Amino acid sequence: MICAYFKGMCEPNYDGGTMVYTVLIYRNGVNIHESCHQYKSNENNHASNNIADYCGLICILKFLISLQMQNEKIIILTNSTLIVGHMQENWNIKEGKHEYYANKAKGYINNYFPFIEFKWKSIKDTLENIDGIMISEFHHD
């Protein structure tokens, strides 16, 4: 089983801001990937916390596809209620700065990931004991 976590943010939280996201991926309780990415937008490029979060999710999905792990059971942990809502199909993806990224992530999920699940976890809970949370996810079915 794969358990992954991402967190994105943008400062200032509008076009022209600097976006950063971090990604952690565990397979059977063992860390197989971690990365942090930064992108400085200009006033003509969209930038927001939501876009940074979606970039983190897309990074995870592309990494798993590159290693042909998309058919494994996958749990994605995030503190983004928006992404959980969009990806679990509870909410419609509406027009907005994040629309392109949300549809891109949804396309990857629909085309490549038959066994993916999203769970909301607070950033505080996750960062206080990242290994414990990742490992505990393997004991819940």
Stockholm file with secondary structure:
# STOCKHOLM 1.0

chainA/1-141         MICAYFKGMCEPNYDGGTMVYTVLIYRNGVNIHESCHQYKSNENNHASNNIADYCGLICILKFLISLQMQNEKIIILTNSTLIVGHMQENWNIKEGKHEYYANKAKGYINNYFPFIEFKWKSIKDTLENIDGIMISEFHHD
#=GR chainA/1-141 SS CEEEEEEEEEESSSTTCEEEEEEEEEETTEEEEEEEEEEECCTTSCCCHHHHHHHHHHHHHHHHHHTTCTTSCEEEEESCHHHHHHHTTSSCCCSSTTHHHHHHHHHHHHHHCTTEEEEECCHHHHHHTHHHHHHHGGGCC
#=GC SS_cons         CEEEEEEEEEESSSTTCEEEEEEEEEETTEEEEEEEEEEECCTTSCCCHHHHHHHHHHHHHHHHHHTTCTTSCEEEEESCHHHHHHHTTSSCCCSSTTHHHHHHHHHHHHHHCTTEEEEECCHHHHHHTHHHHHHHGGGCC
//
